[in-house]
Amino acid sequence: LLLNREMVAFSMGEGTLEVGRELFQKNRLRLCERLASLPTAVTDKTWVVLAGGTNQDRMHGFSSDAEALFRQESNFHWATGVTEPDWMAAINATTARCVLFMPRLPPEYAVWMGEIQGPDFFQGKYEVDRVAYVDEMAEQLAGADLLLLLKGLNTDSGRVCAPATFKGMEEFAVDEEVLYPVLAELRAVKTPEEVAVIRYANRISSQAHKEVMRSVRPGMYEYQLESLFQHHVYARGGARHVCYTCIAASGPNAAVLHYGHAGAPNDRRLAEGDMCLFDMGAEYCCYCSDITCSFPASGRFSPRQRAIYSAVLASNRAVLAAAKPGVNWVDMHMLAERVLLQHLRELGLVRGEVEEMMGVRLGALFMPHGLGHLMGVDVHDVSGYGPGLPPRPEGRGLRSLRMARDLLPGMVLTIEPGCYFIPSELDAASLDPALAPLLVPEQLKPFYDFGGVRIEDDCLITETGCELLTDVPRSIEDIEALMTEQPTIVLS
């Protein structure tokens, strides 16, 4: 979609998505409409005050010139689209009038960082009602009868969002209770403009995953394929950030759910016979994608790989077919488990009645994580739990669910069932009187070095069902066909 340049809030140039200012203007209007519907009275003298992210050094101690690449705080981005650090915003709670506050930069900024632009430039860039300096906030907000500040618990990360502060704020009446649940719930349901950006992030990530599958060969290192993904989404999609640390797991590493961290930096060499599990997603204009592809390093599925992959794919597709508005996410997780266990029983890895397995939570042995999560300007987006929503369920595996609520039209979420053979967990289960009778140890033992399979798609809940946003081959035949193609980027 090509927009009039005066309408564009964000673009990385020719061939990349142009994100319009309307996305952020509409979000501010939605916020005001929701505030107006609350029993708590807001007036034309009530202002929402938001703090943007700050530029933090990535190095400790005495190092300089080593700042991390800045990425905007998610709530601030959702409401403003501002890309620069150390900004603030005030939004009138009834009119949606928006005033941005920028830092007053010292003259030497121009030498090291580039030309210093003033308020008029940024008023045009972000198409807001006014831009002033942060040190003028108290003056600009004079006459306000109430400031709504953003403070609340992110139930996914466990972190508390700290409210905005500015010099002179002690002169104003403030409220730290109303805003957070309102804004979090608005973020849970995406506008068409937001979906367009998520769709684009999915497209470039899907293309990058395909390029990885074309390129993979035994003997390569995991990090080489991670770097290929990152190169593709940046060079061909303008995505300077990925949404999370890339998981480029091969062989037994695929049984480590968050492999790829600093202590396990995607550094294993792929071997013939390995199953690969690559969980990587690009971020564009702060909107995320989160895709996992599982495939054989050799390009051809072995009988064991085919069997486990087929079980996970059946689980994934069952949820895709069932997900729609009004369906409960816990029920979807249970559906995914049930389908997986049915296939594992057919393979002779477990025995007994599936309902008995469900009752003792055997599925969590093979899929210890939740089925998926909301996704937006955070890869694990907010509003999975909160006031008026179902509490986190109890039980093995269930307590890992990132939400327990019913699905709504406009939600974007991941569907990511998996099957992992984690030796320590299998050994512990063999000693558990509730689980051990349902396991077939002699059949499970050969899978101890298998690793795992995860199939993760990003989906939009529509008015009638579920739209798949991810575009990668999923059938065994399609994966094997893709892996015979020549890569378009050659690693030297």
C-alpha positions, 0 to 999 in steps of 0.5 A: 500500500502506497500512501501520500508521503504526508500520511506516512508515519514510518517506512524503511524506504522503497519496497517496505511497508508504509505505515500511516499516521492513521494507525496511531490517531485511531488508537488515541481515539479508541482510548478516549472512547473507552475512557468515556464509557467508564463509570469514572468521570473524565472531563475535557480537563483530564489528560492521559500522560505517557512516558516514552522509552529512554536510551539506556547504555547496554554496557555496565561500568565505564564504557561509552559509545556503546548504547543499545539500539533504541526501541520505543516503549510499547504503550507509547508507540501504540499511542504515538508512533514516536521513534525517538527516545526520552519523549513524553505525551499528553492526550486529552481524555475527551477530545484526543488532542495530543501534545508531544514533549521532546527533550531539549538537546544540547548543541553538541548533539548536532556534532555526534548525532545529527541535525537538531530539529525543533517542535515544528518539525516534529509536529509535522512528522507526527501530525499532532496538535502540538509539540513542546519540550519536556521541561515545559510539561507543567506549564502546558498542562496547567488547568488540568484537573486530573492526570491519568498515569499508566501503572500496572502489572504486565501479567506475562512478564511480571513487571510493573509499568512505571508511571510517567513523572515530570518536574512540577507533577506534584501540583496535579491530581493523578490517578494510577488505577484507571488507565492500565487495564483500559489500554491493555485491553485495547491492545488485545484487539487490533485495528485493521491498520495494526493487522496490516503491519503484523501481516507485513512482519509475517510476510518478511519473516515467512520469506526469511524462514523459507530462505533458511530452509533452502540454505540449511545443510549438515555441517553448517552452524546454527548461528549461520542460519540465524544470521541468514534470517536476520539478514533477509528480514533487514536487507529485504524487509527493512526490519532492523529488529527481531522480536526476541532472541532467535532460537536456531536449534538442531538435534537435542538442542530442539528440546530446550524451549528457549535455546539461543540465549547467551549461555547457548548461543546457537553454536552447534554444528548441524549433523546428518539426521538432525531435526531443526527447530527454528523460532525467529520473528521480525519486528517492523514498526514495533509490531511483531511476528513469531514463527517456528519452523521444524524440518530435517537438516538433510532435507528429507524426513526420516520415519521418526521425524515424519511421525513426530512432525505429523503428530504436531502438525495435526495438533496445530491444524486442529486448533486452527480449524477450531479457533473462533470468537467465543472459544476459550483458550484453555479448551484450545490448549486441551484440544492440542494436547488431546490430538498430540496424545492420540498420535503418540499412542498410535506410535506406541510411545504411550499407552492407555486411554487418552482421557486418563492421560489428560486427567493426569496431565501427561500431555505436559510431559511432551508439551510443557509450554502453553499453546500460544500467546497474544501478539502485537507491539510486544511478542507476548502481548498484554491482556492475557490476564487482568481485571474481569478475566479468567485467572491463570489455571492450575495444573501441570502445563496449564499454569504456563498458559499466557491467557485463559480467556475467550477469543475475540475478533481482532485478536492476533495470537500464536498457535504453537503446539510442540512435542519435545523429548526432554531426558530429565523430564522423561526420567522423572516421569518414569518414577511418577506413579501417575505417569509411569504406567502410561509410558512405554520406556523401551519405545521412548528411549530411542527418542532421548536424543531426538530434540523436539518439533514445534509448529508455530503460526500467527493467526488473526481471529476474524468474525467467523473463524481464524485467518492464518497470517504465516506463509511457510510450507507445513506439509512434509511434501511441501517442506521437502520440495522447498528444501531442494530449491536453490537459496537466493542468498549464498553464505560464503 
